[in-house]
Amino acid sequence: MLLVREIMYCKPGKVRPLVEKFLAMERMMEGGGQSSEDMKEFENLMKGYHELVEYGRREVYKIEG
């Protein structure tokens, strides 16, 4: 099994707006599918993302049982 950890470093004062974007995205994904209409909502939701984040990285761990 793989564990993927996303680490994002936000600009000062921009953490809450980023968290709100991700929570809204989670609610949208719970509702269902990947229709083209949902993708337009996703694009609108993630607008301005780059103004919130300075940089980020991804850590991938392999978990052995």
C-alpha positions in Angstrom: 0.0 0.0 0.0 1.2 3.5 -0.7 0.7 6.5 1.5 0.8 9.9 -0.4 1.3 13.0 1.7 0.8 16.4 0.1 2.6 19.2 1.9 1.8 22.8 0.9 3.4 26.0 2.2 0.9 28.8 2.1 1.5 32.5 1.9 1.0 34.3 5.2 -2.7 34.6 6.1 -3.8 32.3 3.3 -4.2 29.0 5.1 -7.9 29.3 5.9 -9.0 30.2 2.3 -7.0 27.1 1.0 -8.6 24.8 3.6 -12.0 26.2 2.6 -11.3 25.3 -1.0 -10.3 21.8 -0.2 -13.3 21.3 2.1 -15.6 22.5 -0.7 -13.9 20.2 -3.2 -14.4 17.3 -0.8 -18.1 18.0 -0.5 -18.4 18.2 -4.3 -16.6 14.9 -4.7 -18.8 13.1 -2.1 -21.9 14.0 -4.2 -20.9 11.8 -7.0 -19.4 11.7 -10.4 -17.0 13.2 -12.7 -19.4 14.7 -15.2 -18.3 17.6 -17.4 -20.6 19.9 -15.3 -18.7 18.9 -12.1 -15.4 19.6 -13.8 -16.5 23.2 -14.5 -17.4 23.6 -10.8 -14.0 22.2 -9.9 -12.3 24.7 -12.2 -14.2 27.6 -10.6 -13.5 26.3 -7.1 -9.8 26.1 -7.7 -9.5 29.5 -9.3 -6.9 31.6 -7.4 -5.2 28.5 -5.9 -1.7 29.7 -6.9 -2.2 33.0 -5.1 -2.6 31.0 -1.8 0.4 28.6 -2.1 4.1 29.5 -2.1 5.3 26.0 -2.9 4.6 22.3 -2.0 6.0 18.8 -2.2 4.7 15.3 -2.2 6.0 12.5 -0.1 5.3 8.9 -1.1 5.7 6.1 1.4 5.4 2.4 0.8 3.7 0.6 3.7 4.5 -3.0 4.1 2.4 -5.4 6.1 
